[in-house]
Amino acid sequence: GGHVNPAVTFGAFIGGNISLVRSVLYWIAQLLGAVIACLLLRFATGGLETSAFSLSSGVSVWNAVVLEIVITFGLVYTVYATALDPKKGNIGIIAPIVIGFIVGANILVAGAFDGASMNPAVSFGPAVVSWTWTNH
């Protein structure tokens, strides 16, 4: 199967589930897909700006970086433990609901501070299309 999150692809590579070559190809496809999606969104909305996440007032760039590392690690760990780990046993049956719960929890925790991206491609696509690299 494939994944749409470069962080999950990195976790799968570190865990030995996919090769380096396949990981790089996935990363290229994921980032290119994010850029194309934002270009299509800009076209479909008549040229409106496709801005990405922004920081709340009082949140520094370093606060946001640490927060994103923590919540993205939580997501990747959950995906690996429930869906990718070859020693997971029968727990893979509940992987979709558990992954959904961790995404929801991460949004509740970090959404108000930095948007809770958890996906580098989601931040990269709008930044490229709008050419806005502030706090990226």
Secondary structure, DSSP 4 states (H G I P E B T S, - for coil): ---S-HHHHHHHHHTTSS-HHHHHHHHHHHHHHHHHHHHHHHHHTTS-------PPTT--HHHHHHHHHHHHHHHHHHHIIIII-TT-GGGGGGHHHHHHHHHHHHHHHHHHHH-----HHHHHHHHHHHT--TT-
